[in-house]
Amino acid sequence: MSEKYFAHVKKDAQGQWDLPHDLRAHLLGTASLAEASAAKFGSGEWGRALGLAHDAGKARDLWQSYLRHKSGYDEDAHLEGKKGKEPHAIYGAVLLEKLFGKQIGRLLAYGVAGHHAGLPDWSGAEGAGAASLEYQKNQSRCLGDIAPFVGEELSRVKIAAPPWKFARGLDLSLWVRMLYSVLVDADFLDTEAYMDEGRTALRGCYDPIPVLLGNFNAYMKELEDGAPQNKLNDIRREVGGRCRQMAQEPQGVFSLSVPTGGGKTLSSLAFGLEHAHRHDLDRIIYVIPYTSIIEQNVEVIRSAVDPLQVIEHHSGLDDDATTAKSRLAAENWDAPVVVTTTVQFFESLFAAHSSRCRKLHNICNSVVVLDEAQLLPVEYLEPILQTMQLLVDRYRVTFVICTATQPAFGPRLINGKMFKGLRDVREIMEGEVDNLHHTLRRVNIRLPTDLTTASEWTEIAAEIIKHHQVLCVVSDRTSCRELYSLLPEGTVHLSALMCGQHRSTVIAEIKEKLAKNEQVRVVSTQLVEAGVDLDFPVVYRALAGLDSIVQAAGRCNREGKLKNLGTVHVFVPPRRAPAGILRKAADTARGLFGVAHVDPLDHTLFQKYFSELYWKANSLDAVGIIGLLEPDQSECAMFFRTAAAKFKLIDESMQRSVIVPYGDSKTFIAELRSRGLSRRLGRSLQRYMVNIYLHEFNAMLKSGLIEEVLPFIYVVTSDVAYCPIRGLLVDAELYHPEQFIID
C-alpha cells in the first residue's frame, strides 16, 4: 500500500478522476474546525481530538483498498471476497479509548463511532443491538494497521479534565451531544470544501450583529416617526425601550409578559440585538410553535434587519421561496438570525442523527426567543427545562420566554418531588405587567353561571347565528364538524383536516371579509389560537385550559377598534375535551373559575393555573428521557438513539401523513409519480399534507381512497374525499352514497 492515504475521491466536470482528498489533510482540517467550534464552550482540545480520530479507520490498508475498489479509482484493488460496506468509524472510537483511557476516551468514542450513523446507545439493553457502541467495540479490537501518523497527531492533543464538573441529569449527555455537533459539522464542511467548492463559497459572509442593530435602529426610527400618536403606540415604545434597557443585564433567563397588541415581535428583537451586541453573541434564534405564526412574524423580522440576514428552518418552507445560500445556512444555523419551530429546536437538542445535531453548537453564544412558551408539552417539560438551564449555565445562551400567559417554569415541589425548572427568571416588564394588562385589555370574558352543565350544540349554534361576525373555537375536530353542520350556508370551517395551503387561503378570505365588514361566521379548532392574526368583535370558546381561553380572547377586538370592549363567551360543550392533558387543563380552569368574581384575564392566575396543571400531570418526563441520558458510574452508559426515538413532541406513532388533492397539489403529485421525490418537491408537498389517525388511515387505504405512490408516501386518490369546505373527509359521512352523486 502506498504511503498516500485518501479520505474521499471524486470525478471532475468532465468525468475524469480528480486529485483525491488526502486523509491527513482531511483529519487536520476537520480537527481545526472542530477545535474552533468547541472552544466556544471551553472544549477546544476535545474537539480537536474528535476531528483527528473520526476517520482514523480510513487509515487502514483494508479501508483504502475498499475505497479504491468501490469508487473504481483503482481497478486492480480488491476486498478479498468481503461484501458490503467496510466500517471505519468504530476504529477511531476504539483508538481514542486506547490512547486516552476509558474515562476520557469513552466520552469521545460516542461521537466518533456515530459521526455517520448517528450517536449510538451504549449497549443493546434498549434494543440497539449491533448498532450499540459496546457491540461495535467488541467487534473491532484490531488497530494494528492504522497508519502511524494518526496516533502521532493525537499524541499532541493535551486533554485533561472536562471543562466543568458535571451535575446529575442531562449535563454530561448534552456536552457529549454538543461535541458530536462540533465534529459532524466540521466533517461536513471540510468534506464539502473538497467535494463541492461552489457550495463552500456560498457559506458565511453574513453581517455581524452591530450592523444588524444599526439596520434595526434605522427601521424603528422610520416606523415610529410615521406612527400616529396614540396610547397603543406609546405602550409599544415603552415596551421596546424597557427591552433595550434590560438587554444590558447579564445573560440568563428573561420573561416578556406582554398581552396581545403590545408589539412583542419587534420588542423581543430589540432585546435580542442589544443583548447580543452587549455580550458579543453570535445570533438570535426565534423558536415559534406553528409555521402559521412564523409566516406572519418572519416578514416583520426581515424588514427590520435585512432579509438576507434571516433564515428559516422548518418543514413548511418552500424551497422556491429560499436561496441556495439560506438553504446551506439552515443546515448548521450559520446565520445571525434564525427562525425555526419548537419541534425543530427541541427535537434537535435530543436528536441522535448527524444532520439533526449538526447545528447544535451554533446555539451556543446566542439569544433564544421562545415564543408562546405555554405550548411546551407538559409530558416533556422536565427534560426541556433542564436542557434550557444547562444551555444558560454552560453554553452562553440567553432565553427570552415570550408569552401573554407566562407558565410556571420556576422551581417548586410537584407531587412531593423537587421540580428544578428554570432559576432566576427576570421579567423584562417588572413592575409594569399589571398596568400593561389593564391598559391593553380589549375584551371581557363571560363565564357560564353553571360550569358543570353542558350546552347543546343547537343552543350554541342559535347564539352564533345572532352575530354578523363571530368566531367559535372548540377543542376537537369532531365538535368542529358537528357545530358547523348546524350553522347556515356560508359559515367557515377551520380544522387540521384542511391542509396548510387550504387553511392559509381560508384565513386570508376571513381577514378580507372582516376588513370589509362583511358577514363571516367561523367555527374552528384551537389552531387559530396562537398567533393567527384574526380580529372578531365576538368570540365563543368551549371550556378549555386558561391559556387556551386567553389565547382565544386574543382573536377578539385584537386591534382595539371597537368603541367598547369585545366579548368572549365561554361555554361548557356537550363533548368534554380530549382525554389527557387537554382534559386536565379544562378541569383545572373549571376549578379556578368556580371562585366568585374571578377574572380569567387576571395575569396573576396564570402561575396558579400552570402550577396546578403540572401537579395533575402524570409525569413531566413521561417517556423517561432523563433516565436514558443520565450516565451510570461504571460504563458511562448513555442511550442517545433510544432517547431520540422517544423524544417526539408530535406523536407520529398513531398518525399518518397523506397528500391531499387541493389547489396546485395535483401538479406536484403528477411530478411525484413521473420523476420521484426531490428535496424541492418534498418541500412543496408539505403544504398539501394532512395528518390523520391510524385507524382513519387504514380505513381509507382499505377503501382504495389512499395510494402508496412511493415507499411511505401516500396520496389521496379521490377528489370526493377532500371537501373544499371541510378538508379531508375521514368519517362515516365520506362513505355516504350522496357524496358520489354528481348533479
PENOR-V563516 format. One record per pair of residues at least 6 apart in sequence whose ideal C-beta (glycine too) atoms are under 6 Angstrom apart, sorted by the first residue. I is the first residue (numbers start at 1). J is the second residue. D is the distance in Angstrom with one decimal. If there is no record, write none. Layout:
BEGIN
i: [I & I]
j: [J & J]
d: [D & D]
END
This chain:
BEGIN
i: [1 & 5 & 5 & 5 & 6 & 6 & 6 & 7 & 7 & 7 & 7 & 8 & 9 & 9 & 9 & 10 & 10 & 11 & 12 & 17 & 21 & 23 & 23 & 24 & 26 & 27 & 29 & 30 & 30 & 30 & 30 & 31 & 31 & 31 & 33 & 33 & 34 & 34 & 34 & 34 & 34 & 34 & 35 & 35 & 35 & 37 & 37 & 38 & 38 & 38 & 38 & 40 & 40 & 41 & 41 & 42 & 43 & 45 & 45 & 46 & 47 & 48 & 49 & 49 & 50 & 50 & 50 & 51 & 52 & 52 & 53 & 53 & 53 & 53 & 54 & 54 & 54 & 54 & 56 & 56 & 56 & 56 & 56 & 57 & 57 & 57 & 58 & 59 & 59 & 59 & 60 & 60 & 61 & 63 & 63 & 65 & 66 & 66 & 68 & 68 & 69 & 69 & 69 & 89 & 89 & 89 & 90 & 90 & 90 & 91 & 92 & 93 & 93 & 93 & 94 & 94 & 95 & 96 & 96 & 96 & 97 & 97 & 99 & 104 & 106 & 107 & 110 & 110 & 111 & 111 & 111 & 113 & 113 & 114 & 115 & 115 & 115 & 118 & 118 & 119 & 119 & 119 & 120 & 120 & 120 & 120 & 121 & 121 & 121 & 121 & 121 & 122 & 122 & 122 & 122 & 123 & 123 & 124 & 126 & 126 & 128 & 166 & 169 & 169 & 169 & 170 & 170 & 170 & 171 & 172 & 173 & 173 & 174 & 178 & 178 & 180 & 181 & 181 & 181 & 182 & 184 & 184 & 185 & 185 & 192 & 192 & 193 & 202 & 202 & 202 & 203 & 206 & 206 & 206 & 207 & 209 & 209 & 210 & 212 & 212 & 212 & 212 & 213 & 213 & 215 & 215 & 216 & 216 & 216 & 219 & 227 & 236 & 239 & 239 & 239 & 239 & 240 & 240 & 242 & 242 & 243 & 243 & 243 & 243 & 244 & 244 & 246 & 247 & 247 & 247 & 248 & 251 & 251 & 252 & 253 & 253 & 253 & 254 & 254 & 254 & 255 & 255 & 255 & 255 & 256 & 256 & 256 & 256 & 257 & 257 & 257 & 258 & 259 & 259 & 259 & 260 & 261 & 262 & 264 & 265 & 265 & 268 & 268 & 268 & 272 & 272 & 275 & 275 & 276 & 281 & 281 & 282 & 282 & 283 & 283 & 284 & 284 & 285 & 285 & 285 & 286 & 286 & 287 & 287 & 287 & 288 & 288 & 289 & 289 & 289 & 289 & 290 & 291 & 291 & 292 & 293 & 294 & 296 & 298 & 298 & 301 & 302 & 309 & 309 & 310 & 311 & 311 & 311 & 311 & 311 & 312 & 313 & 313 & 313 & 314 & 314 & 314 & 315 & 316 & 318 & 318 & 319 & 319 & 329 & 332 & 332 & 332 & 333 & 333 & 343 & 346 & 348 & 349 & 350 & 350 & 350 & 351 & 351 & 352 & 352 & 352 & 364 & 364 & 365 & 366 & 367 & 368 & 368 & 369 & 369 & 370 & 370 & 371 & 372 & 372 & 373 & 373 & 373 & 374 & 374 & 374 & 374 & 376 & 377 & 378 & 378 & 379 & 381 & 382 & 382 & 383 & 383 & 383 & 385 & 385 & 388 & 389 & 391 & 405 & 405 & 405 & 406 & 407 & 408 & 408 & 408 & 409 & 409 & 410 & 411 & 411 & 412 & 414 & 414 & 437 & 442 & 442 & 442 & 443 & 443 & 443 & 443 & 443 & 443 & 444 & 444 & 445 & 445 & 446 & 447 & 447 & 448 & 448 & 451 & 451 & 454 & 454 & 455 & 456 & 457 & 457 & 457 & 457 & 461 & 461 & 464 & 464 & 464 & 467 & 468 & 469 & 469 & 469 & 470 & 470 & 471 & 471 & 471 & 471 & 472 & 472 & 473 & 473 & 473 & 474 & 474 & 475 & 475 & 475 & 476 & 477 & 477 & 477 & 479 & 480 & 480 & 480 & 483 & 484 & 484 & 491 & 492 & 493 & 493 & 493 & 494 & 495 & 496 & 497 & 497 & 497 & 498 & 499 & 499 & 499 & 499 & 500 & 501 & 501 & 501 & 502 & 510 & 513 & 514 & 529 & 529 & 529 & 530 & 534 & 535 & 535 & 536 & 536 & 537 & 537 & 538 & 539 & 539 & 539 & 539 & 540 & 541 & 541 & 541 & 542 & 543 & 543 & 543 & 544 & 545 & 545 & 546 & 546 & 549 & 553 & 556 & 556 & 557 & 577 & 577 & 584 & 585 & 588 & 588 & 592 & 623 & 625 & 625 & 628 & 628 & 628 & 629 & 629 & 631 & 654 & 655 & 656 & 657 & 657 & 658 & 658 & 658 & 658 & 659 & 659 & 659 & 659 & 660 & 660 & 660 & 660 & 660 & 661 & 661 & 661 & 662 & 662 & 665 & 668 & 668 & 669 & 671 & 673 & 690 & 692 & 696 & 700 & 705 & 705 & 706 & 706 & 707 & 707 & 708 & 709 & 716 & 720 & 721 & 722 & 723]
j: [61 & 23 & 59 & 147 & 20 & 23 & 67 & 21 & 23 & 26 & 55 & 21 & 20 & 71 & 73 & 18 & 195 & 17 & 18 & 73 & 194 & 58 & 59 & 149 & 190 & 52 & 190 & 51 & 186 & 187 & 190 & 48 & 51 & 52 & 186 & 189 & 47 & 50 & 51 & 182 & 183 & 186 & 44 & 47 & 48 & 182 & 361 & 44 & 46 & 47 & 182 & 364 & 365 & 364 & 395 & 163 & 163 & 157 & 159 & 179 & 182 & 157 & 108 & 157 & 108 & 111 & 183 & 186 & 153 & 154 & 92 & 95 & 96 & 112 & 92 & 112 & 115 & 183 & 91 & 92 & 95 & 146 & 150 & 88 & 91 & 92 & 88 & 146 & 147 & 150 & 145 & 146 & 145 & 86 & 88 & 77 & 79 & 86 & 74 & 77 & 77 & 78 & 79 & 113 & 115 & 116 & 113 & 136 & 140 & 140 & 112 & 109 & 112 & 113 & 137 & 140 & 143 & 105 & 108 & 109 & 105 & 109 & 154 & 159 & 636 & 176 & 119 & 176 & 179 & 180 & 183 & 120 & 133 & 120 & 183 & 184 & 187 & 352 & 353 & 180 & 352 & 640 & 131 & 132 & 133 & 641 & 128 & 132 & 639 & 641 & 642 & 133 & 134 & 637 & 638 & 132 & 134 & 132 & 639 & 642 & 641 & 172 & 386 & 626 & 630 & 386 & 387 & 629 & 390 & 631 & 629 & 638 & 390 & 360 & 361 & 357 & 357 & 360 & 361 & 361 & 354 & 358 & 332 & 358 & 199 & 200 & 200 & 324 & 325 & 328 & 328 & 309 & 335 & 336 & 309 & 276 & 277 & 277 & 273 & 305 & 309 & 336 & 273 & 277 & 305 & 306 & 273 & 304 & 305 & 304 & 233 & 263 & 258 & 262 & 263 & 267 & 267 & 270 & 428 & 429 & 267 & 270 & 271 & 428 & 270 & 274 & 428 & 271 & 274 & 275 & 278 & 279 & 398 & 392 & 399 & 422 & 425 & 400 & 426 & 428 & 401 & 406 & 425 & 427 & 268 & 400 & 402 & 428 & 406 & 429 & 433 & 264 & 404 & 437 & 440 & 554 & 440 & 440 & 402 & 297 & 300 & 369 & 400 & 402 & 284 & 367 & 367 & 398 & 367 & 365 & 366 & 365 & 366 & 336 & 366 & 337 & 367 & 338 & 366 & 368 & 339 & 369 & 342 & 345 & 370 & 294 & 371 & 342 & 372 & 375 & 530 & 530 & 314 & 316 & 532 & 531 & 339 & 533 & 312 & 339 & 310 & 310 & 336 & 337 & 337 & 326 & 329 & 330 & 335 & 338 & 339 & 330 & 340 & 344 & 340 & 341 & 344 & 686 & 686 & 683 & 684 & 680 & 683 & 335 & 358 & 359 & 362 & 359 & 362 & 649 & 384 & 356 & 387 & 643 & 644 & 647 & 357 & 644 & 640 & 641 & 644 & 395 & 396 & 396 & 397 & 398 & 397 & 399 & 400 & 402 & 399 & 401 & 402 & 403 & 530 & 401 & 403 & 407 & 403 & 405 & 407 & 547 & 384 & 649 & 581 & 617 & 622 & 620 & 620 & 621 & 621 & 625 & 626 & 421 & 422 & 399 & 422 & 397 & 547 & 550 & 606 & 606 & 610 & 607 & 610 & 611 & 421 & 422 & 421 & 420 & 421 & 419 & 614 & 615 & 603 & 557 & 560 & 566 & 553 & 556 & 557 & 565 & 566 & 568 & 565 & 567 & 568 & 600 & 569 & 570 & 593 & 571 & 572 & 590 & 593 & 572 & 574 & 571 & 574 & 482 & 483 & 486 & 574 & 486 & 487 & 470 & 472 & 521 & 538 & 519 & 520 & 536 & 537 & 521 & 538 & 522 & 536 & 539 & 555 & 523 & 540 & 524 & 541 & 552 & 480 & 542 & 542 & 544 & 577 & 578 & 495 & 497 & 525 & 575 & 495 & 523 & 525 & 523 & 493 & 523 & 521 & 522 & 523 & 725 & 726 & 524 & 525 & 527 & 690 & 727 & 728 & 727 & 660 & 662 & 688 & 690 & 687 & 663 & 687 & 688 & 662 & 520 & 520 & 535 & 548 & 551 & 552 & 551 & 555 & 558 & 559 & 555 & 556 & 562 & 566 & 567 & 552 & 555 & 556 & 568 & 569 & 549 & 552 & 570 & 573 & 570 & 572 & 586 & 586 & 585 & 589 & 589 & 609 & 600 & 568 & 566 & 568 & 566 & 583 & 586 & 616 & 613 & 612 & 613 & 609 & 646 & 643 & 647 & 639 & 642 & 643 & 638 & 643 & 638 & 694 & 691 & 697 & 689 & 691 & 690 & 706 & 714 & 716 & 685 & 688 & 689 & 715 & 688 & 690 & 716 & 722 & 728 & 716 & 719 & 722 & 688 & 722 & 688 & 684 & 685 & 715 & 681 & 709 & 728 & 730 & 730 & 706 & 718 & 721 & 714 & 716 & 715 & 717 & 714 & 715 & 722 & 739 & 729 & 728 & 729]
d: [4.7 & 3.9 & 5.4 & 5.8 & 4.1 & 5.9 & 5.9 & 4.5 & 4.3 & 3.8 & 6.0 & 4.1 & 4.9 & 4.9 & 5.0 & 5.2 & 5.7 & 5.8 & 4.7 & 5.9 & 4.3 & 5.7 & 6.0 & 5.8 & 5.9 & 5.2 & 4.2 & 4.0 & 4.7 & 5.3 & 4.6 & 4.7 & 3.1 & 4.6 & 3.6 & 5.8 & 3.8 & 5.6 & 3.9 & 4.8 & 5.4 & 4.0 & 4.7 & 4.6 & 4.0 & 4.4 & 5.0 & 5.2 & 5.8 & 2.9 & 4.6 & 4.6 & 5.7 & 5.6 & 5.2 & 3.6 & 5.4 & 5.7 & 5.1 & 5.8 & 4.8 & 5.5 & 5.8 & 4.8 & 5.9 & 5.5 & 4.3 & 5.7 & 5.0 & 5.2 & 4.0 & 5.9 & 5.1 & 5.3 & 5.4 & 5.0 & 5.1 & 5.9 & 5.7 & 3.8 & 5.2 & 5.7 & 4.6 & 3.1 & 3.2 & 5.5 & 5.0 & 5.0 & 3.8 & 5.1 & 4.9 & 5.6 & 5.3 & 5.5 & 5.2 & 4.7 & 5.6 & 4.0 & 3.4 & 4.1 & 4.4 & 5.9 & 5.7 & 5.3 & 5.7 & 5.8 & 5.3 & 4.4 & 4.5 & 5.9 & 4.4 & 3.8 & 4.4 & 3.9 & 5.8 & 5.7 & 5.7 & 4.3 & 4.5 & 5.4 & 3.4 & 5.7 & 5.6 & 5.8 & 4.8 & 5.9 & 5.8 & 5.4 & 5.4 & 3.9 & 5.0 & 5.7 & 5.4 & 5.1 & 5.7 & 5.5 & 6.0 & 4.4 & 4.6 & 5.7 & 4.2 & 3.7 & 5.7 & 5.6 & 4.5 & 5.9 & 3.8 & 4.9 & 4.3 & 4.9 & 5.5 & 5.4 & 5.7 & 3.8 & 5.9 & 5.1 & 4.5 & 4.8 & 4.9 & 4.0 & 5.7 & 4.5 & 5.6 & 5.8 & 5.7 & 5.2 & 5.8 & 5.5 & 5.9 & 5.4 & 3.9 & 5.2 & 5.4 & 5.9 & 5.7 & 5.6 & 4.8 & 3.8 & 4.3 & 4.8 & 4.2 & 5.1 & 5.1 & 4.7 & 5.5 & 5.5 & 4.7 & 5.8 & 4.8 & 5.6 & 5.5 & 5.8 & 5.5 & 5.2 & 5.6 & 4.7 & 5.3 & 5.8 & 5.9 & 4.6 & 5.8 & 5.7 & 4.5 & 5.3 & 5.1 & 5.3 & 5.5 & 5.2 & 5.4 & 4.7 & 4.8 & 3.8 & 5.7 & 5.4 & 5.7 & 4.6 & 4.7 & 5.1 & 5.9 & 5.9 & 4.6 & 4.8 & 3.9 & 5.8 & 5.3 & 5.1 & 4.7 & 4.8 & 3.5 & 4.0 & 5.5 & 5.8 & 4.5 & 6.0 & 4.8 & 5.0 & 4.7 & 4.9 & 5.1 & 5.4 & 4.5 & 5.6 & 5.4 & 5.0 & 5.9 & 5.7 & 4.6 & 4.9 & 5.1 & 5.9 & 5.0 & 5.0 & 4.7 & 5.6 & 4.4 & 4.0 & 5.4 & 5.8 & 5.6 & 5.2 & 5.2 & 4.8 & 5.6 & 5.3 & 3.8 & 4.2 & 5.3 & 6.0 & 5.5 & 4.8 & 5.7 & 4.5 & 5.9 & 5.0 & 4.8 & 5.2 & 4.8 & 4.6 & 5.4 & 4.8 & 4.5 & 5.0 & 5.6 & 4.6 & 5.0 & 5.1 & 4.7 & 4.7 & 5.0 & 4.7 & 5.9 & 6.0 & 5.5 & 3.7 & 5.8 & 3.3 & 5.8 & 5.9 & 6.0 & 5.1 & 5.7 & 5.0 & 5.2 & 5.6 & 4.4 & 4.6 & 4.8 & 5.4 & 4.5 & 5.7 & 4.9 & 4.3 & 4.5 & 6.0 & 5.8 & 4.5 & 5.8 & 5.3 & 5.5 & 5.4 & 5.8 & 4.4 & 4.5 & 4.3 & 5.1 & 4.7 & 6.0 & 4.1 & 4.3 & 5.0 & 5.8 & 5.0 & 5.5 & 5.9 & 5.8 & 4.0 & 5.2 & 5.1 & 4.6 & 4.7 & 3.8 & 4.3 & 6.0 & 4.9 & 5.7 & 4.9 & 6.0 & 5.1 & 4.7 & 5.6 & 5.9 & 5.3 & 5.0 & 5.4 & 4.9 & 4.6 & 5.0 & 6.0 & 5.3 & 4.9 & 4.8 & 4.6 & 6.0 & 5.6 & 5.2 & 4.8 & 3.7 & 4.4 & 4.0 & 4.2 & 5.7 & 4.2 & 5.5 & 5.4 & 5.6 & 5.8 & 5.7 & 3.9 & 4.4 & 5.2 & 5.2 & 5.5 & 4.6 & 5.0 & 3.8 & 4.5 & 5.0 & 4.7 & 5.1 & 5.6 & 4.7 & 5.4 & 5.6 & 5.3 & 5.0 & 4.1 & 5.1 & 5.8 & 5.0 & 4.7 & 5.5 & 5.4 & 4.2 & 5.2 & 5.1 & 5.9 & 4.6 & 4.6 & 5.2 & 5.2 & 5.3 & 5.9 & 5.8 & 5.2 & 5.9 & 4.6 & 4.8 & 5.1 & 5.9 & 5.6 & 5.2 & 5.7 & 6.0 & 3.9 & 5.5 & 5.5 & 5.7 & 5.9 & 5.0 & 5.4 & 5.4 & 5.6 & 5.6 & 5.3 & 4.7 & 4.8 & 4.4 & 4.8 & 5.7 & 5.0 & 4.1 & 5.5 & 5.0 & 4.8 & 5.2 & 4.6 & 5.5 & 5.4 & 4.5 & 5.5 & 4.4 & 5.9 & 5.6 & 5.2 & 5.0 & 5.6 & 5.2 & 5.2 & 4.7 & 4.7 & 4.7 & 4.4 & 5.8 & 5.6 & 5.2 & 3.7 & 4.7 & 5.9 & 5.9 & 3.9 & 4.6 & 3.4 & 5.2 & 5.5 & 4.8 & 5.3 & 4.8 & 5.7 & 4.2 & 5.8 & 5.3 & 5.8 & 4.1 & 6.0 & 6.0 & 3.9 & 5.3 & 5.8 & 4.6 & 3.9 & 5.2 & 5.9 & 5.5 & 5.9 & 5.6 & 5.4 & 5.7 & 5.7 & 4.1 & 4.7 & 4.8 & 5.4 & 4.3 & 5.4 & 4.1 & 6.0 & 5.1 & 5.4 & 5.1 & 2.9 & 5.4 & 4.6 & 4.4 & 5.8 & 4.7 & 4.0 & 5.3 & 3.1 & 4.6 & 4.3 & 4.8 & 5.8 & 5.2 & 4.9 & 5.9 & 4.3 & 5.4 & 5.7 & 4.3 & 5.6 & 4.2 & 5.5 & 5.3 & 5.1 & 5.1 & 4.7 & 4.1 & 4.8 & 5.4 & 5.9 & 5.8 & 4.7 & 5.4 & 5.6 & 5.5 & 5.7 & 4.7 & 5.8 & 5.4 & 4.9 & 4.8 & 5.6 & 6.0 & 5.3 & 5.2 & 5.8 & 6.0 & 3.8 & 5.3 & 5.4 & 5.6 & 5.9 & 5.8 & 4.8 & 5.5 & 4.2 & 4.7 & 5.0 & 4.9 & 5.1 & 5.8 & 5.4 & 4.9 & 5.5 & 5.1 & 6.0 & 5.6 & 5.6 & 5.6 & 5.6]
END
